[in-house]
Amino acid sequence: METTIIDKDIVAPQVISGALIGGLVVAGVARAGLDSIVWPGVIKTASAIVLSP
């Protein structure tokens, strides 16, 4: 069975950025409720993270 190793320099920044955005969303929901999240902004930011080189 062949194992593919993904370049850590490409994956790590996206994982860290995703965790940061997720943490901010969870903190916002915990503090002010689900209606306080600006979902178009979250989607725009998450898309930029995924699509960035």
C-alpha positions in Angstrom: 0.0 0.0 0.0 1.4 3.4 -1.0 1.3 6.3 1.4 1.1 9.8 0.0 2.7 12.5 2.2 1.2 16.0 1.7 3.7 18.9 1.9 3.4 20.3 5.4 4.3 23.8 4.2 1.1 23.9 2.2 -1.3 22.2 4.6 -0.3 23.6 7.9 -1.1 27.3 7.2 -4.6 26.3 6.0 -5.2 24.1 9.0 -4.1 26.8 11.4 -6.1 29.5 9.6 -9.2 27.3 9.6 -8.8 26.6 13.3 -8.4 30.3 14.0 -11.6 31.2 12.1 -13.5 28.3 13.7 -12.3 29.4 17.1 -13.5 33.0 16.5 -16.9 31.8 15.3 -17.4 29.5 18.3 -16.3 32.4 20.7 -18.7 34.7 19.0 -21.6 32.2 19.3 -20.7 31.5 22.9 -20.6 35.2 23.7 -23.5 36.7 21.7 -25.4 33.9 20.1 -25.7 32.5 16.6 -27.4 35.6 15.2 -24.2 37.6 16.0 -22.2 35.9 13.3 -21.9 37.6 9.9 -22.0 34.4 7.8 -21.2 36.0 4.4 -18.0 37.3 6.0 -17.2 33.9 7.4 -17.8 32.2 4.1 -15.7 34.8 2.2 -12.8 34.4 4.7 -13.0 30.6 4.6 -13.1 30.6 0.8 -10.0 32.8 0.7 -8.1 30.5 3.1 -9.0 27.4 1.0 -8.2 29.1 -2.4 -5.0 30.8 -1.3 -1.8 29.4 -2.7 
